[in-house]
Each structure stands twice: as structure tokens, then as C-alpha cells.
């Protein structure tokens, strides 16, 4: 009878240090496979496997598409690919970003829950915002085990706090120092041979969207209901997938965002628009003053006054926008 032999781990800011500690304190004979997503830039390179292999006792590598899942190994999501779990093997896809990330934590947790049910242990470590919360809910929906780093122990507490606030019946809330031993115990604890909860339609559809399943992508039906919000990545309508207090959205093409991530993206878009408006108004003011000078050189005083007024108005409007931007910078400090 297998134990909890599929351990999925998600981390973001502060994650290299946390993952290094975790791996360092795992035994070489661990009876489980570990699959890790650390948020990294899609266009960057990652040396996380080398860091973790030097620190610990287990072989570590970037996951490969269609690679078999074996106990006693650690698989790390490569940049710009979602790491997904199928029965017995790994799938890598460049599916839609979730919470503005690829790789993202939620698709890993969700597909592991779909494939392995109660054999899965989901671990949420340090990070900002809330990637991993929806995935951990999927793990619990399939009777898996939820482990969360204690927020007071995490370098960045956002992800742990979100998981604790939104996922019912979290099994372990632990400081990082106690998580390795807990995982060893879980890996060696046989999973009861009982009927599992069925895979929900939502988990099925969202997993298939991450897999870039063309049949699902071409369907008109989407889980949830249309919202008044637009996807910041593609401009399409966002569908509301909210469960209880956890607000989530997904667009037709598959981009998924939590409410916190959507709000952060909207704030970024608004700031970009304000900078564009500031630049346009300052250019308008400068050009109007230059044209006014030419009008005065030609003794066209009425035209000069009109252009000078335009320059003055544009400068006042630019000053208002600059004040908004400065206040925003001060509030973020």
C-alpha cells in the first residue's frame, strides 16, 4: 500500500532559501517523488536544480516532458513551462499563465490532485500574493494532505496566509524546520484503500486548459459566470470562479488570476496609463509653447495667446497626474 508519495511544493519570493533548507534535511531514501514550482522569469534561466542537488541527498533535475515519476527524485519546473502531473509521468506545457506566472503553482497542485488523489501532499512555502491557494484547495478536495509554512516563519508571508485563510482543514501549519520530518512521516504512512472523491468538473476543465487540450479550448462553455472584468493579458472577458471567500477568475483562452493578482495587474496598467498621459501632456505643453513663440514672432498675438493657454492647461493637468504618481510611490514605501 503506497504512502503519500507525490509531494508537490510551491514557493515564490524567498523560495530558494526555503527550498534549499527543505531539501537539505530530507533523507536519501525518501519514499516519495518531489515536484517543485518556484516562480522564475519566463525568459530567464534557472540553476535551482544544481543548488538543491548540492545542498541535499536526492538527485535533482529540471523536469522533462513525458518523464517518468520516480520516488527518491526531485523534479523542478523549468522556466516558461507549467509542470503538470499525469498518472505515472510528467507533462510540460506552455499553457496560459496563471496568476501571471509560468510556471505557476496552481496547475502543478491541481493536476497532481486529479492524478493521485489522497496520495498527494501539497506544500505552500514563502511567497507574495496567493498562487498555490486554489491548487491546495484542489488537493484537499481530493482528500490529499495540505502543509503550509507558518506565516511568522516565512520570509514572505503572503502565500502562506492566503492558503490558511482560504483552504479548509489544512493538516499542518509548521515552521520550515519541522516540514522535512513531517514529509518523511507522510511518505511512510500508508494511504487508506478507500474510494476517493471524484474529480470535480472544475478541476478537470482547469487541468485540461493548462494542458492546452484543444477540445476544451474550443468549447464555448466555461466554469463560473461572466464577470464585468477584462483579462489583463488578452483583453477577453473574465469568468468568475469564486469559491467562498476565494475570488478567482479565468478568461476564455485560459489565463487564470486570483483577485489579488488581478488587482495588482490593474494597478500596474493604471500606472502605465498615467505615465503615458503625463508624457503626452508634457509634450503637448512644450509644443504649444514653441508654436506660441512662432506666432508672436509673426505678430499673431491671438493665436499665440490661445497656444499659451493650451500649454498652461496641459502643464496643470500634467502636474495633477504627477501628484497622483508621487502619492502612489509614497504609499508603496
C-alpha positions, 0 to 999 in steps of 0.5 A: 500500500503506497504512502503519500508519495507525490509531494508537490511544493510551491514557493515564490519570493524567498523560495530558494532559501526555503527550498534549499533548507527543505531539501537539505534535511530530507533523507536519501531514501525518501519514499516519495517523488518531489515536484517543485514550482518556484516562480522564475522569469519566463525568459530567464534561466534557472540553476535551482536544480544544481543548488538543491542537488548540492545542498541535499541527498536526492538527485535533482533535475529540471523536469522533462516532458513525458518523464517518468515519476520516480520516488527518491527524485526531485523534479523542478519546473523549468522556466516558461513551462507549467509542470503538470502531473499525469498518472505515472509521468510528467507533462510540460506545457506552455499553457496560459499563465496563471496568476501571471506566472509560468510556471505557476503553482496552481496547475502543478497542485491541481493536476497532481490532485486529479492524478493521485488523489489522497496520495498527494501532499501539497506544500505552500512555502514563502511567497507574495500574493496567493498562487498555490491557494486554489491548487491546495484547495484542489488537493484537499478536495481530493482528500490529499494532505495540505502543509503550509509554512507558518506565516511568522516563519516565512520570509514572505508571508503572503502565500502562506496566509492566503492558503490558511485563510482560504483552504479548509482543514489544512493538516499542518501549519509548521515552521520550515524546520519541522516540514522535512520530518513531517514529509518523511512521516507522510511518505511512510504512512500508508494511504487508506484503500478507500474510494476517493472523491471524484474529480470535480468538473472544475478541476478537470476543465482547469487541468485540461486548459493548462494542458492546452487540450484543444477540445476544451479550448474550443468549447464555448462553455466555461466554469463560473459566470461572466464577470464585468472584468477584462483579462489583463493579458488578452483583453477577453472577458473574465469568468468568475470562479469564486469559491467562498471567500476565494475570488478567482477568475479565468478568461476564455483562452485560459489565463487564470488570476486570483483577485489579488493578482488581478488587482495588482495587474490593474494597478500596474496598467493604471500606472502605465496609463498615467505615465503615458498621459503625463508624457503626452501632456508634457509634450503637448505643453512644450509644443504649444509653447514653441508654436506660441513663440512662432506666432508672436514672432509673426505678430499673431498675438491671438493665436499665440495667446490661445497656444499659451493657454493650451500649454498652461492647461496641459502643464496643470493637468500634467502636474495633477497626474504627477501628484497622483504618481508621487502619492502612489510611490509614497504609499508603496514605501 
